[in-house]
Amino acid sequence: SSSLSQMYGFGDRRERGGARAAPYSRGGDEESNPCKVFVGNLSYDTTWKGLKDHFARAGNVEYAEVLEGPNGRSKGIGIVRFGTEEEALAAIDELTETDLDGREIFVS
């Protein structure tokens, strides 16, 4: 039915009004934010707070997250966002191959 098509966004192209955001888009250019760094090889015991505290030595941490799977268990990876690009670059230089909760982490 056309009402279901419209409800789920599968309506006629003329109804869409042109280009639309890509599926699952976060509405911004978050993935290429120069103030964000990716952290890998985290211990399953590392918390967002521990991650934030470890990265604070490189600069002002605005956001830290340890990514979790659907079961709530850590995926062993995280994201840290700094106030400036310079702080993010410092974190990459200074914190790659440092120990956090018994694991040698990498930062990119």
N, C-alpha and C positions, 0 to 999 in steps of 0.2 A: 504494500500500500504506500501511497505517496507520503502519508503522514509519518510512517515509520522511516522512510527514506530521508525525510527532512530531519527527523529527530536524531538520526544517527549520522547525519552529514553526507548522505549518499544521494542527495537531491540532484535535479537537473543542473547542469553547469551554469545555466543562466541565473540560478538562484544563489550561487556561491559568491557572486560579486567580485570575481577576479582571483588573484593569488591568495593562498592561505598558508598558514604556518605549517611546517613539516610535522608529520605525526610525532608525538612525544616531545615536541619542542618545548623548551623551558621559557620561551619568549624572549630570550636574550642571547648574547654571544658568550655564554658562560664558559664554554669549553676552551676558548682561546684567551681567556682573561690572563694577562701577563702577571697579575699579582697572585695567581694560584699555582701551587706546586702539587704534584702527585707523589705519594709516599708508598713504597712497596716493602714487602717482607716484614710487615708488622706482626708482632706476637698476637695470638688470639686473646691475650690478656690486656692488651693496650686499650685504654679508654680514650675518648675524645679529649678529656682533661689532661691525661698524660701526654698525648700527642701535642696539645696546645702548649703545655709547659716546656716540653723538649724543644719545640720550635721557637719559643719566645726568645731564646738567646740570639736568634738571627734578626729579630725585629718585632714589630707590633702585629701580633696574630689577631685578625679580625674574626676568623672562623676556622674551626677544625672539626673534622668528621671522620670517624672510622666507619667504613662501609660494611653493612651487614647483609647476609643472605636472608631469604624468606623465613628461615628458622630462627633468626635473631642472632646467629653466630657470626662473628667477625669474618670478613673475607680476607683479612690480612693486608688490606690496602686502605689508604686514607687520602684526604684532600685537606690542604691547609691554604687559607687565603690571608695574604699580608696586606698592609696598608699601602705599600708601594711596590713597584716592580723591582727596585733595587734591593728591598728586603727579601723578596722571593729569590732573586739571583744569589744573594748572600746565603740563603738557606740551602740552595743547591750546592754551592761551593763548600760551605762549612759543615753541613750535616749529613751529606752522603757518606756512607760507610761508618756512621757512628752507631753506638749501641743504644737501643731503646728496649727496655724490658727483656734483655737477654738476646736480642736479635740485631744483626747488622742490617740497618735499613738502607734503602736507596731513595734518592730524591731526584725528581726530574720536573 
